[in-house]
Amino acid sequence: MAKITKEDALLYHESGRPGKIEVKPTKAYRTQTDLSLAYSPGVAYPCLEIQQNPDDAYRYTDKGNLVAVISNGTAVLGLGDIGAMSGKPVMEGKGLLFKIYGGIDVFDIEVNEKDPEKFCEAVERIAPTFGGINLEDIKAPECFYIEERLKRTLDIPVMHDDQHGTAIISAAGLKNALEVIGKDISQVQIVVNGAGAAAISCTKLYMAIGANKENIVMLDSKGVISTAREDLNEQKRFFATSRRDISTLEEAVKGADVFVGLSKGNVLTKDMVRSMGPNPIIFALANPVPEISYEDAMDARPDVLMSTGRTDYPNQINNVIGFPYIFRGALDVHATAINEQMKLAAVHAIADLAKQPVPDVVNDVYKVNNLKFGRDYFIPKPVDPRLISEVSAAVAKAAIDSGVARKEIKDWDAYKKSLSLLLGQETKLTQKLYDTARKHPQRIVFAEAVHPTMLRAAAQARAEGICRPILLGNDEVIAKMAKELDLSLEGIEIVNLRHPSEQERRERYARILAEKRQRDGYTFQEANDKMFERNYFGMMMVETGEADAFITGLYTKYSNTVKVVKEVIGIRPEYKHLAAMHIINSPRGTIYIADTLVNENPDTDTLVDIAKLASKAVRFFNEKPVISMISHSNFGSSQSDGALKVRHAVEEMHRLYPDLAIDGEMQIGFALDRELRDQQYPFSRLYGKDVNTLVFPNLTSARSSYKMLQMLGTDAEIIGPIQIGLNKPIHFIDFGASVRDVVNIVAIAGIDAYVDKLIHSTL
């Protein structure tokens, strides 16, 4: 974990636009009509509907996706009582986490009021604005009263995350840690060091999942909380032990099974850890310095199961695993509260998720290959994309079952899919591709099966039912790698093309290729030698019908692959060229870009072929192509060779396809801005239409356009490259492709292969 300096932190918050969050409009606002609908006079109609039925606020406003993060700054992030305004950066940060993990909008509200009664009155008066309230950084014991009162007086979810967030995540971690070592939660001895809001809430939740109150010892700054003490408030008194043989932490932890620290750094020593029972569980959650360091705890007891609040050690107890998804589920059913049933549902959903196979994206972020349930992984990682669907759905269902929901969810599978779409983990396009591919899974060859990304992609595609993978490579090497990556090869065929057992097939392929290319100087021996190369062999599997599609490219330069594919598969007879396309899935719509891989500096004839291929490919995705031919000039404003070749290509396309929506040459700004284009060039064939396909004048501009979007980390999903113009479904991917990138192409290749079969079966 990189060291965070004061200078870096201040620069981060100050640079560019100050702060970390902003408000963005979600409806059109460019025209006078838009503004009249958004405000006066149109806005009066939803106002009157809400007056008649207050619940319609969820229908016509952002109430159902809006949470208030409210604090008085009395217990800010370990900084203490620094005041409401000073805590604003923390509240903005919480808003950021709500948005990026749960898709929830947030107004951060800093209330300059320490009196609990007046604070509650302020919150109650502004509550109608929101679908939920997240109380933050309010000191104990006032936080208990404030939360309880607001839960009683308001009809929307209220949760003090400092209490319940840590409680929910640590309870899930405790449940799983005990399962790893085979201990019964009702029998274990638990020591809780700290008696603030988080400690009280955590301990109550441990009891809710089965911990025995008689086996719990809690300590505050004065030592063990016992019935002999008279300085206890109501919350502490509930946990007072009757034991008289212990008064210090050192005495309390002796023989204990579990230590939970919610106090301050470096209070638990190595000797204390050594005195604990076998396989001790230590949750050292003080931040930024835990009660004992991970290194010291492991040095004292190698059998320890350890959690901290830090990202740089295993099993992080991080509230972000909980609160965005708890509120997400509560908001989606218009819940009136976050109750105990909903919190327990979150505990079990989080705990169960850690036992499932870990997505590749999580392994990639943490630079590991085989995270799996056990001592070093019993809590899901914060970046796990499944949290939003699993935890939110569990919370929403618990809200419905416990009677605090005002909205029913009928189709839970559809709801979970909508949650994945919400954060861009899956888009409607990729969801449609996957669903279509699953209906008719095809035999797809993975050329570079000894590459971890390709192997993971094949296993994932098989697990999701997208295809029937065929792996090319040494079977022993593949099996060993699969074991290291903890991947199942069940149902996956492996072909060791260089093994003696494949000699007959290599020779058969060589004869077919030599006969096909005999007028190009091919001999049988030359063709036979090529059959030891995975691209030749794999493509011949597709050419002969022994496989349906082929994926390659993680090792091989695309220029070499293009040479092979032309020799083995060939270009469709109606074209002279092949091309590649990328799909840009953005919030404003889907854009298809060509050619992004093959033709470096296309002439007019090549551009015509690329436009034809792009048009056909867009139709393949069930969209009507609206094509802009891109240049540095607009409709004759330049006479350069580059502009002229595009202009001539447009003229040819107009001649060949008089009804096709295609025009140019034009600059990218005019292509994507319909109003500007219609105003300046009303004669265009694209008048009144939104462009969805861009044909670029050369490879540099096309490739740079999608790469720039990729590197800038925009909200756009990029799918590709998709090869177009070949006789068979052959796809070569980028060097840096992720597992998700490969699986996306696999889905497209499978659909392509199935459609190809349908076409040939009707001929």
Summary of the structure (lengths in Angstrom):
residues: 763
radius of gyration: 31.0
end to end distance: 61.1
largest distance: 100.8
contacts: 2594
relative contact order: 0.06
helix: 47%
strand: 14%
